Amino acid sequence: MLLLSIGLFWLPIIGPLIAGVVGGNKAGGVVAAIIAVFLPAFIVGSGFFVFASILSGFPVLGVVAGLGGLTMA
């Protein structure tokens, strides 16, 4: 789905729609498609939280970095 979305980025509305339909059909259902969309975002956000907390020693900075990673992913 990611490659399809990248390949169709030049189509403003239809490109993401096609990528979403194909990815949803490939996932097999609504719940599986929703999990496939949000799981990478939570993994990236959690990774940013852990690494920022370890490197800085401030858990608050880890929370900010984790939320930033979750937002960007």
N, C-alpha and C positions, 0 to 999 in steps of 0.2 A: 504494500500500500504506500509505503514511503517513496519507493522508486516511481510508482505511478503518479504520485502527487508532485514529485520533483519534475517528472517528464511533462506534466500538464500544467505547470505553473503559469504559462503564458495565456491560459484561458481563464479570465477573471472569475467567473461564477461556475462555469460548466466543469472546469478542471477539478476543483475540489469535490464537486458533486459526483463526478465519475469515479474518482479515487475512493470516496466514501462508500458508494454503492458496491464497487468491486471488493473493497476491503470488508464490508459488512457481509456480503455473500460468502466470501472466503472464510470468514470467522465462523459462520454457521448459525448465528443467532444474535439477538439484540444484546443479551447479557455478555456474551463472549466478545462482541465488538466493543462494548463499553469498557470491558476489562482490558482489551488490547489497546485501547486509546489511552487510558489513564495510568496503566501500570508503568510504562517507561517514564512518565512524568514524575510519579512518586519515587521511582528508583533514583532518578537524577537528583531530585530534591533531597532525598535521604542521604545520598552520597555527598552532596554539598554540605549538608548539616554536619555529617560526621567529620569530613575533612577540615572544614572551617573550625569546628570545635577543637579538634586535635591540634591543629597548627597554631591557633591563636590562644587557646586556653580559656576562652570566653564562650560559654554556651549561648549567650544572647547573640553574639556575632554568628554563631552557627545557625541559629534560628533564622536570622535575617538572610543569610546566604542560602539556606534551604528553601525558604519561601521564594527567594529570587530565582533559584533553579527550578522550582515547581512552576513558577509563572512563565519562565522562558521555555520550558520543555513542553 
